[in-house]
Amino acid sequence: MRVSAWIMAVSALGFGLFTVVFGIISPAQEIHAIHNAVVASLLIVLSAPPAIVVARAPDRSIRALVILGAVAIASLATMALSLTVDPFTLPFAVLIGVLWVVVPSREGAVPAGRSSWLMLLMVAAGAVPLVLYALSHAELQRIDSSSEHAAFFHWVETSFYASAILLLGLLAALRPGPLRMAAWLAGLALAVLGGGSLLLGQYASAIEAPWSWAALLGGVAFIAAGAWEAQRVNLATD
């Protein structure tokens, strides 16, 4: 389990950093600016941190595995919607399944605690635009048979990204104390999408203002709400 998790973590960090550097230095990658930002964030922000937690403490990793499980569900769902098997994300989803098979104990996979109505309202507010974004990009992957974006599986990966943000946000809202990492990951990933769209608005998959501002500020606000709710939970249990 430790070996598999470290392979996942190192691969996510390595390929994520490679995407950042290659996307900056290669002129041919300019048209993929938003897609490269999304892929790098998908690897570095959403995938690597929970994998590192699992690798460091396999016997105390069930909450990180829940987060990775949500990421895997998002990837499989968007590949199904896109009618496309993404060879870059499918192995990661398979390894997450392997981790769930070999984990020493699944106790605590559904942690006790209360939900945050504030965070649930924030997730509900972001659900419609994120779902529409995910569905539209899954459709692009289905119908686009000629562009480089489709050839590099960028449409399905942006669909995956939006779906993962939504699922992690929901997890964080349901259990803001035990799953506070999910709030950080979802909020940061949403802020990356919003900030990237503001800076690179002329490229494919950028979201238009004012939605890009809403994503940036909403991501920061979700992180703050998650930290506040987690602190309230901790104080209530002391």
Wavefront OBJ file of the C-alpha trace (Angstrom):
o trace
v 0.000 0.000 0.000
v 2.802 2.395 0.896
v 4.658 1.662 -2.346
v 1.547 2.174 -4.486
v 0.724 5.451 -2.748
v 4.265 6.789 -3.154
v 4.210 5.876 -6.838
v 0.979 7.831 -7.183
v 2.253 10.817 -5.223
v 5.616 11.067 -6.979
v 4.026 10.551 -10.399
v 1.404 13.235 -9.735
v 3.997 15.750 -8.546
v 6.453 14.891 -11.327
v 3.988 15.022 -14.201
v 2.321 18.078 -12.699
v 5.575 20.020 -12.520
v 6.537 18.815 -16.006
v 3.212 20.124 -17.319
v 3.847 23.515 -15.727
v 7.384 23.849 -17.095
v 6.628 22.391 -20.539
v 3.503 24.505 -20.839
v 5.529 27.655 -20.185
v 8.597 27.017 -22.321
v 7.010 25.363 -25.357
v 5.447 27.801 -27.862
v 3.304 24.966 -29.224
v 1.631 24.660 -25.815
v 0.349 28.241 -25.760
v -3.085 27.257 -27.090
v -3.353 24.749 -24.242
v -2.651 27.321 -21.515
v -5.834 26.761 -19.497
v -5.746 23.026 -20.069
v -2.169 22.791 -18.821
v -3.105 24.805 -15.725
v -6.036 22.465 -15.096
v -3.968 19.305 -15.606
v -1.176 20.588 -13.360
v -3.690 21.485 -10.653
v -5.445 18.147 -11.070
v -2.148 16.420 -10.347
v -0.461 18.711 -7.833
v -3.487 20.024 -5.933
v -6.161 17.313 -6.100
v -4.160 14.097 -6.394
v -0.734 14.401 -4.776
v -1.627 15.639 -1.238
v -4.020 12.807 -0.270
v -1.694 10.255 -1.899
v 1.170 11.563 0.241
v -0.977 11.195 3.368
v -1.707 7.572 2.457
v 1.949 6.866 1.712
v 3.137 8.293 5.023
v 0.623 6.515 7.244
v -1.253 3.681 5.509
v -2.855 2.535 8.762
v -4.347 6.005 9.397
v -5.241 6.938 5.843
v -8.945 6.236 5.494
v -9.951 9.906 5.288
v -7.385 10.586 2.584
v -8.649 7.485 0.787
v -12.187 8.875 0.889
v -10.878 11.995 -0.843
v -9.012 9.924 -3.428
v -12.159 7.844 -3.908
v -14.109 10.988 -4.809
v -11.398 11.914 -7.319
v -11.585 8.425 -8.849
v -15.392 8.581 -9.085
v -15.162 11.951 -10.838
v -12.648 10.578 -13.339
v -14.668 7.459 -14.150
v -17.941 9.383 -14.413
v -16.531 11.948 -16.827
v -14.847 9.300 -18.955
v -18.245 7.591 -19.212
v -19.961 10.869 -20.111
v -17.256 11.637 -22.666
v -17.320 8.104 -24.104
v -13.542 8.343 -23.880
v -10.962 6.372 -21.933
v -8.298 8.792 -20.772
v -5.029 6.794 -20.601
v -3.473 9.432 -18.356
v -6.085 9.319 -15.580
v -7.383 5.747 -15.758
v -4.224 4.183 -14.202
v -4.483 6.586 -11.273
v -8.133 5.630 -10.732
v -7.178 1.937 -10.862
v -4.447 2.461 -8.251
v -6.952 4.213 -5.992
v -9.096 1.103 -6.268
v -6.065 -1.009 -5.339
v -5.501 1.131 -2.247
v -9.099 0.579 -1.168
v -8.648 -3.181 -1.567
v -5.458 -3.391 0.516
v -6.179 -0.739 3.187
v -5.774 -2.355 6.631
v -9.110 -1.016 7.932
v -12.059 0.826 6.394
v -13.349 1.919 9.770
v -14.147 5.636 9.733
v -14.737 5.825 5.987
v -18.023 7.528 6.882
v -16.810 9.719 9.747
v -19.120 10.817 12.516
v -19.966 14.481 12.845
v -22.281 17.184 11.641
v -22.622 18.912 8.301
v -22.009 22.582 7.615
v -25.070 24.364 6.263
v -22.911 27.306 5.237
v -20.632 25.090 3.156
v -23.571 23.134 1.737
v -25.090 26.422 0.528
v -21.763 27.362 -1.055
v -21.573 23.980 -2.790
v -25.162 24.367 -4.003
v -24.335 27.816 -5.403
v -21.417 26.411 -7.367
v -23.073 23.175 -8.420
v -24.965 24.435 -11.477
v -22.041 26.222 -13.196
v -19.639 23.391 -12.371
v -22.030 20.723 -13.659
v -22.697 22.712 -16.841
v -18.955 23.185 -17.342
v -18.316 19.468 -16.829
v -21.142 18.398 -19.152
v -20.170 20.823 -21.927
v -16.566 19.633 -21.909
v -17.600 15.990 -21.850
v -19.712 16.736 -24.931
v -16.758 18.418 -26.625
v -14.674 15.294 -26.050
v -17.444 13.199 -27.646
v -17.921 15.326 -30.754
v -14.446 16.775 -31.356
v -12.561 14.430 -33.657
v -9.934 16.765 -35.065
v -8.462 19.271 -32.600
v -5.328 18.887 -30.501
v -7.457 19.423 -27.401
v -9.368 16.218 -28.101
v -6.221 14.324 -29.100
v -4.577 15.228 -25.771
v -7.778 14.360 -23.834
v -8.031 17.921 -22.577
v -11.819 18.148 -22.803
v -12.389 15.081 -20.650
v -9.752 16.237 -18.167
v -11.361 19.643 -17.693
v -14.696 17.881 -17.227
v -13.017 15.615 -14.662
v -11.545 18.648 -12.888
v -14.879 20.423 -12.465
v -16.562 17.225 -11.271
v -13.804 16.531 -8.741
v -14.079 20.060 -7.322
v -17.807 19.582 -6.815
v -17.504 16.153 -5.176
v -14.702 17.242 -2.854
v -16.643 20.360 -1.928
v -19.632 18.197 -1.041
v -17.467 15.892 1.093
v -16.027 18.868 2.943
v -19.480 20.323 3.557
v -20.863 17.052 4.889
v -17.992 16.515 7.343
v -15.993 19.759 7.684
v -14.043 18.474 10.674
v -12.769 15.034 9.640
v -12.514 15.905 5.932
v -11.104 19.412 6.190
v -8.425 18.552 3.614
v -11.198 18.236 1.035
v -12.176 21.873 1.634
v -8.625 23.059 1.004
v -8.256 20.994 -2.155
v -11.642 21.933 -3.627
v -11.252 25.617 -2.791
v -7.718 25.865 -4.141
v -8.617 23.996 -7.338
v -11.616 26.278 -7.926
v -9.454 29.342 -7.325
v -6.901 28.044 -9.848
v -9.646 27.707 -12.467
v -10.942 31.195 -11.745
v -7.536 32.854 -11.542
v -6.276 31.032 -14.617
v -9.331 32.146 -16.564
v -8.752 35.760 -15.561
v -5.118 35.651 -16.689
v -5.630 33.441 -19.763
v -9.160 34.293 -20.776
v -8.479 34.104 -24.514
v -7.726 30.383 -24.471
v -9.984 27.347 -24.719
v -11.872 26.305 -21.553
v -11.396 29.639 -19.786
v -14.554 30.744 -18.008
v -15.799 34.248 -18.709
v -16.095 37.088 -16.227
v -17.898 37.486 -13.876
v -17.860 33.690 -13.423
v -14.070 33.635 -13.322
v -14.110 36.166 -10.482
v -16.809 34.129 -8.757
v -14.657 30.991 -9.026
v -11.547 32.741 -7.694
v -13.272 34.442 -4.772
v -15.552 31.472 -4.143
v -12.564 29.148 -3.878
v -10.876 31.396 -1.326
v -14.137 31.781 0.607
v -14.662 28.014 0.655
v -11.212 27.445 2.136
v -11.950 30.065 4.812
v -15.352 28.539 5.561
v -13.798 25.080 5.802
v -11.143 26.282 8.249
v -13.758 28.073 10.366
v -16.102 25.090 10.451
v -13.274 22.672 11.257
v -12.226 24.898 14.153
v -15.802 24.949 15.459
v -15.906 21.158 15.316
v -12.601 20.904 17.176
v -13.759 23.305 19.894
v -17.023 21.392 20.279
v -15.163 18.122 20.807
v -12.572 19.477 23.260
l 1 2 3 4 5 6 7 8 9 10 11 12 13 14 15 16 17 18 19 20 21 22 23 24 25 26 27 28 29 30 31 32 33 34 35 36 37 38 39 40 41 42 43 44 45 46 47 48 49 50 51 52 53 54 55 56 57 58 59 60 61 62 63 64 65 66 67 68 69 70 71 72 73 74 75 76 77 78 79 80 81 82 83 84 85 86 87 88 89 90 91 92 93 94 95 96 97 98 99 100 101 102 103 104 105 106 107 108 109 110 111 112 113 114 115 116 117 118 119 120 121 122 123 124 125 126 127 128 129 130 131 132 133 134 135 136 137 138 139 140 141 142 143 144 145 146 147 148 149 150 151 152 153 154 155 156 157 158 159 160 161 162 163 164 165 166 167 168 169 170 171 172 173 174 175 176 177 178 179 180 181 182 183 184 185 186 187 188 189 190 191 192 193 194 195 196 197 198 199 200 201 202 203 204 205 206 207 208 209 210 211 212 213 214 215 216 217 218 219 220 221 222 223 224 225 226 227 228 229 230 231 232 233 234 235 236 237 238
